[in-house]
Amino acid sequence: MVNSMAGEIEYVVGDATVPNGGGPRIIAHVCNDDGGWGKGFVVAVSRRWREPEAAYRSWYRDRETSGFALGAVQVVPVGEELFVANMIGQHGYRPGPGDPPVRYEAIGMALAAVGEHALELGASVHMPRIGCGLAGGRWELVEPLIGERLTRRGIAVTVYDLEA
């Protein structure tokens, strides 16, 4: 789906696991590189589908040969024209002093790969404010990556904020 306002992100209040619109849709989220799955947005993903967590765990388990690394993406089908993109954009999951787990370069690489998938599928991309929850990132640093890797390429992006 090509964004009629290319270059702009649509912000909505809602649940990113229930993406707006029709046609092919990719739900993108950030995972860590340490095999942990159990807090944050992944809990909502796992409540809705088993496949993304199972695929992530298998990908991590076989990391010596599977391509699992910072910046990598795994696109998992979860329904007709619906996919979840497990993006490795977080180093570990425990912040060090002044060093949050978020890795902006890895998120940028992963978003570029998601963009390729979206263009191939004719898909829109949906996400929470990736990298800004448990990963400790700052939206003002993530948002430009989304613009550069997705919206400027004509890919419609919707970012979801839960109701307060």
N, C-alpha and C positions, 0 to 999 in steps of 0.2 A: 504494500500500500504506500503510495507516494504521498508525502505530507503536502497538503495544499499551502501550508505556510512553512516551506522548507527553511531550515535554520532555526526554527522555534520548537521548544519542547512544550507539550501540553501538560499542565499540572492539574490533577483532579484529586478530590477526596474520595477514597475508596480502597478496595482490596486489590493489590496487584496480582493475586492468584485468580481473580475473576476479571480478566482484561476486557475493556470496552471494545465495541465494534465487532465486525465480522471478518471473514477471510483469514488467511494465515497470520498467526500471532506468535511471537516469541516473548516469553517472560524471562528476563535476564536478572541474575542476582550474583552476588560475590560469595565465593567459598574460600576457605583457608587452604594452605598447602600442607597441613599437618594431619589430615584425615579426620578432623573433628566435624561432626554434623549433629546439632542438637540444641542450638540456641539461635535466637534471632529469626530472620525471615524464613530460614530453612524449616522451622517448626510449622509454619503455615503451609509451606510447600508439601511437607510430608503428611500433613493432615488431609490434604486434597488428593495426593498421588503418591504411590510407592516407588515408581520408576526412577525419579531423579536421585533420591537418596541411594537406592540400590546401585544405580549406574556410577554415582560418585564414589561409593565405597569400593566397588570393583576396580574403577579407574585408579584410585589411590593404592589399593592392594597390589596392583600390577604396575606401579609407577616406574619401575626400572625399565619397562618396555612399552608402556602405554602412552607416553607423551605427557603425562601428568606433570605440570610444572607451573610456576608463576607465569601468568599471561595466557595460559592455555584455556580452551573452551571445549565443553562437551555439550552438544545439543541433543536433548532427550525428548522424543515424542511422547506426549501424554494424552492426546486426543486427536480427533480429526482436525487438522490445520492448527493444532496447538502444541507448542514446544516449550521446554524449559532449558535455558542456557546456564549451565553450571560454569561460572567464570572464576578462575583461580586468580584472585587479586588481593589476597591477604596472606602475610607471612605469619604463620602460627595463629594463635588466638588470644594470647596474653600480652598486653602491652608492656614494654619495658619503660623505664623512666624517660619521658619525653619522646618515646618511639612507639607510636601506635602501630598495630599490625597491618594497616592499609598500605598497599603498594600502588601508587598512582600509575607508574609506568606499566605495571602488569594489567591494571584495569584498562588502560588505553589500548594495549595489545589485544586484550580479550574483546573489547568493544569493536575493534577493527574486524576481528574474526566474526563476531556476531553480525556486523554489518554485511559481510560477505554472504552469510547464511540468509539474512533478511532479503538481500537483493536477489539471490537465487530463488527464494521461495515467494517473492513478492509480499513479504510479511512486514507488519508493523512490529515495533518493539515496545514492551511494557516492563516497568520495573518500579521497585521502591527507590528511595534515595540511596542507591548502591554505595557501599563502602563507608557509609556515614553512621552506621549503628555501632555494633560491637567492634567493627574494624577501626573505629576512631577517626575516620576521615572527615574532611571538611568539604561541604557541598560546593563552595566556591572554587574548589580545585577539581572536583569531579565533573561538574556541569559543563565546563569547556571541552572536556574529553568526549562527552556525549555529542556535543555540537560538531566537533571536528570529525569524529569517527562514524556518526550516524546521520544527524539531521542535515548537515551540509551535503550529504550524499543523497538527499531526497527521501530518507527513511523516516516515516512517522514514528515519533517517540512520545509515549505517555508515561509520566511519573506520578505515582500514587502516594498520597499521604493518608494515613489512617485518621479517622475522626479522633479528635482529642478527648 
